[in-house]
Amino acid sequence: MGVSADESSEQKLPELDTSGHVIVGWDPEDPQRWDSKVAWKTLIVSTYSLFLGFCVWFMVSAIAPKLNEIGFDLSSAQLYWLTAMPGLSGGLLRLVFMVLPPILGTRMLVGLSSLLYIIPMVGWFFAVQDTSTSFGTLMLLAVLCGIGGGTFSGYMPSTGYFFPKRLSGTALAIQSGVGNLGMSVIQIIGPWLMGFGLFGITFIAPMRGDEGALWVFNAAIFFVPWAIVAAILSFWLLKDVPVKANIRQQLDIFGNQNTWYMTLLYVMTFGIYSGLSAQFALIINSTFGNDSQFAEQGLTGLPSGVTYAFLGPLIGSIVRVIWGPLCDKFGGAIWTFVSGVGMTATLALCAANLNPSNPDQFTPFLIGMLAFFVFAGIGNAGTFKQMPMIMPKRQAGGAIGFTAAIAAFGPFFVGMALASFSVQSFFIGCVIYCLACSVLCWVMYARKHAPFPG
């Protein structure tokens, strides 16, 4: 008996087999060829590793405010540069990591990255114990912290291979949002960890701070065991999907205009957000706190940047996770547009209070920044929902990696700008950029009959 063309075509498709390290017959858009357990397990393990990566990426922003307190002699500009360098190296490394998912596969990518996190952590552990450590050495260690941010452009496209489009917003928002929480966690627990001996290593003499003994190196060494656990889980539990492409084949994303449009939008939602999150404590200290004109006037009770540093990453990350399902339901473009308008307004409020005549202006500045972090979280969820909807699957993965790489330069460029211009001037520039991006999003993606709704 003859076999129909449809039957013959169906017989040629491989059966789904998830028993080996490389999955056979994987197609998330076909319920018969998708295993939700494999997908969610991949999301959990890789998100755990990414969370540690963001702790490493923002580790310098937790340590830098304490350096002069324990005996280093660094200028404000040098401290800005230290906190900016992970952004520069993170962006450059994202350009590398973005092409690795189809080459290394998810298992090797996440496992090896988890081990790489250990290098800068151990380096900072030893460096801060000696106040004669040169500024050049500190800069090199800050550069190495960019490894933690660079892996994002590998993890996100890799995770995208495991989920259907209908769940892409939720999955990517969970991974990016929980991963971003690492930025906040290191700034919350960093100062706390510095207050006592850790892991039985009290034999290392503490350093003297303004309020007593400090173990600044604890913030660097604490996550090393957890990175080892992440590597073990990755090699043990993760699998690869049959998505392969060499570097030359992946360059086709640059022929798609949406790659460039979405890069501009993600620089708005994440680049500015991550930069201001990294510099938040220093901005507060230099404008309203102990390094400001008000301290020189002898005023007391001024705000401390360390107290508020964790809020930006925390708020943005939580909002990003919450808004993932909403983006799956209503589309990402409209939320990206709402984000742009909100960021424009809140940054304008902040700018209006960044040449303060009295310390009471700290309150409206803080309110504006907290609202800014909320809108940034909404936009980060929206942009990552848009890309899988408006681009082919592999191109969407590459575009996610590339846009994330460019936006990762945010901490570097923000730090460089703050070291070169007044804080108020920089915020005014951000207002103009966010307004322009909001118009772009409306015209290309969010309005009725937009050419690329998503």
C-alpha positions as CSV (number, residue, x, y, z in Angstrom):
1,M,0.0,0.0,0.0
2,G,1.3,3.5,-0.9
3,V,2.1,6.1,1.7
4,S,0.7,9.6,1.3
5,A,3.1,12.6,1.1
6,D,1.8,13.9,4.4
7,E,2.3,10.6,6.1
8,S,5.8,10.2,4.6
9,S,6.7,13.7,5.8
10,E,5.5,12.9,9.3
11,Q,7.5,9.7,9.4
12,K,10.7,11.6,8.5
13,L,10.4,13.8,11.6
14,P,12.4,12.4,14.5
15,E,10.6,11.4,17.7
16,L,11.2,13.6,20.8
17,D,14.0,12.1,22.8
18,T,15.3,13.9,25.9
19,S,17.5,11.1,27.3
20,G,20.9,12.3,26.0
21,H,22.8,15.6,26.5
22,V,21.5,16.7,23.1
23,I,17.7,16.6,22.7
24,V,16.4,15.1,19.5
25,G,13.2,16.3,17.7
26,W,12.8,19.4,19.8
27,D,10.2,22.0,18.6
28,P,8.6,24.2,21.3
29,E,5.8,25.3,19.0
30,D,4.6,21.7,18.7
31,P,3.2,20.4,21.9
32,Q,4.1,16.8,20.9
33,R,7.8,17.8,20.5
34,W,8.1,20.0,23.6
35,D,8.9,18.9,27.2
36,S,7.8,21.5,29.7
37,K,9.8,19.8,32.5
38,V,13.0,20.1,30.5
39,A,12.2,23.7,29.7
40,W,11.5,24.9,33.2
41,K,14.4,22.9,34.7
42,T,16.7,24.7,32.2
43,L,15.1,28.0,33.2
44,I,15.6,27.4,37.0
45,V,19.3,26.3,36.8
46,S,20.4,28.9,34.3
47,T,18.5,31.6,36.2
48,Y,20.3,30.6,39.4
49,S,23.6,30.9,37.6
50,L,22.7,34.2,36.1
51,F,21.7,35.6,39.5
52,L,25.2,34.8,40.7
53,G,26.6,36.5,37.6
54,F,24.8,39.7,38.3
55,C,26.0,39.6,41.9
56,V,29.6,39.5,40.5
57,W,28.8,42.2,37.9
58,F,27.6,44.7,40.6
59,M,30.1,43.6,43.3
60,V,32.3,46.7,42.7
61,S,29.3,49.0,43.3
62,A,29.0,47.4,46.8
63,I,32.7,47.5,47.6
64,A,33.7,50.9,46.1
65,P,31.8,53.1,48.7
66,K,33.8,51.4,51.5
67,L,37.3,51.6,50.0
68,N,38.3,55.0,51.3
69,E,36.7,54.1,54.7
70,I,39.2,51.2,55.1
71,G,42.3,53.1,54.2
72,F,42.4,53.5,50.4
73,D,42.9,57.0,49.0
74,L,40.8,57.2,45.8
75,S,39.2,60.4,44.3
76,S,35.5,60.6,43.4
77,A,36.4,60.3,39.8
78,Q,38.4,57.1,40.4
79,L,35.5,55.6,42.3
80,Y,33.1,56.5,39.4
81,W,35.6,54.8,37.0
82,L,35.8,51.7,39.2
83,T,32.0,51.2,39.3
84,A,31.8,52.0,35.6
85,M,34.4,49.4,34.3
86,P,32.3,46.3,34.8
87,G,29.7,47.9,32.5
88,L,32.3,48.4,29.8
89,S,33.8,44.9,30.0
90,G,30.3,43.4,30.5
91,G,29.1,45.0,27.2
92,L,32.2,43.8,25.3
93,L,31.9,40.3,26.7
94,R,28.2,40.1,25.8
95,L,29.3,40.6,22.2
96,V,31.2,37.3,22.7
97,F,28.6,35.4,24.7
98,M,25.8,36.3,22.2
99,V,27.2,33.9,19.6
100,L,28.0,31.1,22.0
101,P,24.6,29.4,22.5
102,P,24.5,27.7,19.0
103,I,28.2,26.9,19.3
104,L,28.7,25.6,22.9
105,G,25.1,24.6,23.7
106,T,23.3,25.4,27.0
107,R,25.0,22.8,29.2
108,M,28.6,23.9,28.5
109,L,27.7,27.6,28.4
110,V,26.1,27.7,31.8
111,G,28.5,25.3,33.5
112,L,31.7,27.0,32.3
113,S,30.3,30.5,32.9
114,S,29.5,29.6,36.5
115,L,33.2,28.6,37.0
116,L,34.4,31.8,35.4
117,Y,32.5,33.9,38.1
118,I,35.0,32.6,40.7
119,I,38.0,34.5,39.2
120,P,37.0,38.1,40.0
121,M,35.5,37.1,43.4
122,V,38.8,35.6,44.5
123,G,40.7,38.5,43.1
124,W,38.7,41.1,45.0
125,F,39.0,38.9,48.2
126,F,42.7,39.4,48.2
127,A,43.0,42.9,46.8
128,V,40.9,44.7,49.4
129,Q,43.0,43.2,52.3
130,D,46.0,45.4,51.2
131,T,45.3,49.1,51.0
132,S,48.5,49.6,49.0
133,T,46.9,47.7,46.1
134,S,47.3,49.9,43.1
135,F,44.4,51.6,41.3
136,G,45.4,49.8,38.1
137,T,45.0,46.4,39.9
138,L,41.6,47.5,41.2
139,M,40.6,48.5,37.6
140,L,41.7,45.1,36.3
141,L,39.5,43.4,38.8
142,A,36.6,45.6,38.0
143,V,37.0,44.7,34.4
144,L,36.9,41.0,35.3
145,C,33.6,41.5,37.1
146,G,32.2,42.1,33.6
147,I,32.1,38.3,33.2
148,G,29.1,38.3,35.4
149,G,27.2,40.7,33.2
150,G,28.5,39.3,29.9
151,T,26.9,35.9,30.3
152,F,23.4,37.5,30.1
153,S,23.7,37.6,26.3
154,G,24.3,33.9,26.2
155,Y,21.8,32.8,28.7
156,M,18.8,34.7,27.4
157,P,19.0,33.5,23.8
158,S,19.7,30.0,25.1
159,T,16.7,29.9,27.3
160,G,14.6,31.3,24.4
161,Y,15.2,28.1,22.5
162,F,13.4,26.1,25.1
163,F,10.0,27.9,25.2
164,P,7.2,28.5,22.7
165,K,6.3,32.1,21.7
166,R,3.2,32.1,23.9
167,L,5.4,31.7,27.0
168,S,8.5,33.7,25.9
169,G,7.5,36.9,27.7
170,T,7.0,35.0,31.0
171,A,10.1,32.8,30.7
172,L,12.5,35.6,29.7
173,A,11.1,38.0,32.2
174,I,11.6,35.5,35.0
175,Q,15.2,34.8,34.0
176,S,16.1,38.4,33.4
177,G,14.2,39.7,36.4
178,V,15.5,37.1,38.9
179,G,19.0,37.4,37.4
180,N,18.8,41.2,37.8
181,L,18.0,40.7,41.5
182,G,21.6,39.8,41.9
183,M,22.4,43.5,41.4
184,S,20.2,44.4,44.4
185,V,21.2,41.4,46.6
186,I,24.9,42.2,46.5
187,Q,24.2,45.8,47.5
188,I,21.8,44.6,50.3
189,I,23.9,41.9,51.9
190,G,27.3,43.2,50.9
191,P,27.4,45.8,53.7
192,W,25.9,43.3,56.1
193,L,28.5,40.6,55.2
194,M,31.3,43.1,55.8
195,G,30.3,43.4,59.5
196,F,31.5,40.0,60.8
197,G,33.9,37.1,60.2
198,L,32.7,34.7,57.6
199,F,33.3,31.0,56.9
200,G,35.6,30.7,59.9
201,I,38.2,33.1,58.3
202,T,38.3,35.4,61.2
203,F,42.1,34.8,61.3
204,I,42.3,37.5,58.6
205,A,42.4,40.8,60.4
206,P,39.5,43.1,59.8
207,M,40.0,46.6,58.5
208,R,39.0,49.6,60.5
209,G,36.0,51.6,59.2
210,D,34.2,54.7,60.5
211,E,32.0,52.6,62.7
212,G,34.4,49.8,63.7
213,A,35.8,46.6,62.2
214,L,35.0,45.8,58.6
215,W,35.5,42.5,56.7
216,V,35.1,44.1,53.2
217,F,36.5,41.0,51.5
218,N,33.5,39.0,52.7
219,A,31.3,40.5,49.9
220,A,33.7,39.0,47.4
221,I,34.2,35.5,48.8
222,F,30.7,34.7,50.0
223,F,29.3,33.6,46.6
224,V,32.2,31.3,45.6
225,P,30.7,28.1,47.0
226,W,27.4,29.0,45.3
227,A,29.1,29.4,42.0
228,I,30.6,25.9,42.3
229,V,27.1,24.5,43.1
230,A,25.8,26.2,39.9
231,A,28.5,24.6,37.8
232,I,27.8,21.2,39.2
233,L,24.0,21.5,38.6
234,S,24.6,22.8,35.1
235,F,26.8,19.8,34.0
236,W,24.5,17.4,35.7
237,L,21.0,18.6,34.8
238,L,21.1,20.7,31.6
239,K,20.7,19.6,28.0
240,D,21.3,21.1,24.6
241,V,18.7,21.7,21.9
242,P,19.6,21.0,18.2
243,V,20.1,24.7,17.3
244,K,23.5,25.1,15.6
245,A,24.9,28.1,13.7
246,N,28.4,29.4,13.2
247,I,29.4,33.0,13.7
248,R,29.0,34.0,10.1
249,Q,25.5,32.6,9.9
250,Q,24.5,34.5,13.0
251,L,25.5,37.9,11.5
252,D,22.2,37.9,9.5
253,I,20.6,39.7,12.5
254,F,22.2,42.9,11.3
255,G,20.3,42.9,8.1
256,N,17.0,43.1,10.1
257,Q,16.1,46.7,10.9
258,N,14.4,45.6,14.1
259,T,17.7,44.6,15.6
260,W,18.7,48.3,15.5
261,Y,15.4,49.7,16.6
262,M,15.2,47.3,19.5
263,T,18.8,48.1,20.5
264,L,17.8,51.7,20.9
265,L,14.8,50.8,23.0
266,Y,16.8,48.4,25.2
267,V,19.5,51.0,25.8
268,M,16.7,53.1,27.1
269,T,15.0,50.5,29.4
270,F,18.2,48.7,30.6
271,G,21.2,50.7,29.7
272,I,20.2,53.9,31.5
273,Y,18.6,51.8,34.3
274,S,21.6,49.6,35.0
275,G,24.0,52.6,34.8
276,L,22.0,54.7,37.3
277,S,21.5,51.6,39.5
278,A,25.3,51.2,39.7
279,Q,25.9,54.9,40.4
280,F,22.9,55.5,42.6
281,A,24.8,55.5,45.9
282,L,27.6,57.7,44.6
283,I,25.1,60.2,43.1
284,I,23.3,60.5,46.5
285,N,26.5,60.9,48.4
286,S,27.9,63.5,46.1
287,T,24.7,65.5,45.7
288,F,22.9,65.2,49.0
289,G,25.2,63.2,51.4
290,N,28.5,63.3,53.1
291,D,30.4,64.4,49.9
292,S,28.0,67.2,49.1
293,Q,27.9,70.9,49.7
294,F,25.6,70.3,52.6
295,A,28.2,68.3,54.5
296,E,30.7,71.1,53.9
297,Q,28.2,73.5,55.5
298,G,28.3,71.3,58.6
299,L,24.7,70.0,58.2
300,T,24.0,66.6,59.8
301,G,21.5,63.8,59.2
302,L,22.3,63.7,55.5
303,P,21.3,60.6,53.5
304,S,23.8,57.8,52.9
305,G,23.9,56.3,49.4
306,V,24.6,52.8,50.8
307,T,21.2,52.9,52.5
308,Y,19.4,53.3,49.1
309,A,21.7,51.6,46.7
310,F,19.8,48.3,46.6
311,L,16.4,49.8,45.7
312,G,17.0,50.3,42.0
313,P,17.9,46.8,41.1
314,L,15.4,45.4,43.5
315,I,12.4,47.4,42.2
316,G,13.4,47.0,38.5
317,S,13.9,43.2,38.8
318,I,10.6,42.5,40.7
319,V,8.6,44.7,38.2
320,R,10.3,42.9,35.3
321,V,9.1,39.5,36.6
322,I,5.6,40.7,37.4
323,W,5.2,42.3,33.9
324,G,6.3,39.2,31.9
325,P,2.8,37.5,32.0
326,L,1.2,40.9,31.3
327,C,3.4,41.2,28.2
328,D,2.3,37.7,27.1
329,K,-1.3,38.8,27.4
330,F,-1.3,42.3,26.0
331,G,1.9,42.4,23.9
332,G,5.3,43.9,24.7
333,A,5.2,47.0,22.5
334,I,2.5,48.9,24.4
335,W,4.3,48.3,27.7
336,T,7.6,49.4,26.2
337,F,5.9,52.7,25.1
338,V,4.4,53.2,28.6
339,S,7.8,52.6,30.0
340,G,9.4,55.2,27.8
341,V,6.9,57.9,28.7
342,G,7.2,57.1,32.4
343,M,11.0,57.2,32.3
344,T,10.9,60.5,30.5
345,A,8.7,62.1,33.1
346,T,10.4,60.6,36.2
347,L,13.9,61.5,35.0
348,A,12.7,65.1,34.4
349,L,11.5,65.2,38.0
350,C,14.9,64.0,39.2
351,A,16.8,66.5,37.0
352,A,14.8,69.4,38.5
353,N,16.2,68.5,41.9
354,L,19.8,67.8,41.1
355,N,21.1,71.3,41.7
356,P,19.7,71.5,45.2
357,S,19.6,74.6,47.3
358,N,18.6,72.7,50.4
359,P,18.7,69.0,51.5
360,D,14.9,68.7,51.5
361,Q,15.1,68.3,47.7
362,F,16.4,64.8,48.3
363,T,12.8,63.6,48.8
364,P,11.4,64.5,45.4
365,F,14.6,63.2,43.8
366,L,14.2,59.9,45.6
367,I,10.6,59.6,44.6
368,G,11.5,60.3,41.0
369,M,14.2,57.7,41.0
370,L,12.0,55.0,42.6
371,A,9.3,55.6,40.0
372,F,11.9,55.6,37.3
373,F,13.0,52.1,38.4
374,V,9.4,50.9,38.2
375,F,9.0,52.1,34.6
376,A,12.4,50.7,33.6
377,G,11.3,47.2,34.9
378,I,8.1,47.4,32.8
379,G,10.2,48.3,29.7
380,N,12.7,45.5,30.2
381,A,9.9,43.0,30.2
382,G,8.2,44.6,27.2
383,T,11.3,44.7,25.0
384,F,12.1,41.0,25.6
385,K,8.6,40.0,24.7
386,Q,8.8,42.0,21.5
387,M,11.8,40.4,19.9
388,P,10.6,36.8,19.8
389,M,7.3,38.1,18.3
390,I,8.7,40.3,15.5
391,M,11.7,38.2,14.4
392,P,12.4,34.6,13.4
393,K,13.4,32.4,16.4
394,R,17.1,32.1,15.9
395,Q,17.4,35.8,14.8
396,A,15.4,36.8,17.9
397,G,17.9,34.9,20.0
398,G,20.8,36.7,18.4
399,A,19.0,40.1,18.6
400,I,18.4,39.6,22.3
401,G,22.0,38.9,22.8
402,F,23.2,41.9,20.8
403,T,20.7,44.4,22.3
404,A,21.7,43.2,25.7
405,A,25.4,43.6,24.9
406,I,25.0,47.2,23.8
407,A,22.8,48.1,26.7
408,A,25.3,46.5,29.1
409,F,27.6,49.4,28.4
410,G,25.2,51.5,30.4
411,P,27.1,51.4,33.7
412,F,30.3,52.3,31.9
413,F,28.9,55.3,29.9
414,V,26.9,56.5,32.8
415,G,29.9,56.4,35.0
416,M,32.1,58.1,32.4
417,A,29.5,60.8,31.9
418,L,29.1,61.5,35.6
419,A,32.9,61.8,35.9
420,S,32.9,64.3,33.0
421,F,29.7,66.3,33.3
422,S,27.4,67.5,36.1
423,V,24.8,65.1,37.3
424,Q,22.0,67.4,36.3
425,S,23.2,67.8,32.7
426,F,23.4,64.0,32.4
427,F,19.9,63.5,33.6
428,I,18.6,66.1,31.1
429,G,20.3,64.2,28.3
430,C,18.6,61.0,29.4
431,V,15.2,62.8,29.4
432,I,15.8,63.8,25.7
433,Y,16.9,60.2,24.8
434,C,13.9,58.6,26.5
435,L,11.5,61.0,24.8
436,A,13.0,60.1,21.3
437,C,12.8,56.4,22.0
438,S,9.2,56.7,23.1
439,V,8.3,58.2,19.8
440,L,10.2,55.4,18.0
441,C,8.3,52.7,19.9
442,W,5.0,54.3,19.2
443,V,5.6,54.7,15.4
444,M,7.2,51.3,14.7
445,Y,5.5,49.0,17.3
446,A,2.8,50.3,19.6
447,R,0.3,52.3,17.5
448,K,-2.6,50.8,15.6
449,H,-1.5,49.5,12.3
450,A,2.2,49.7,13.3
451,P,4.5,48.0,10.8
452,F,5.8,45.6,13.5
453,P,3.3,45.0,16.2
454,G,4.5,42.7,19.0
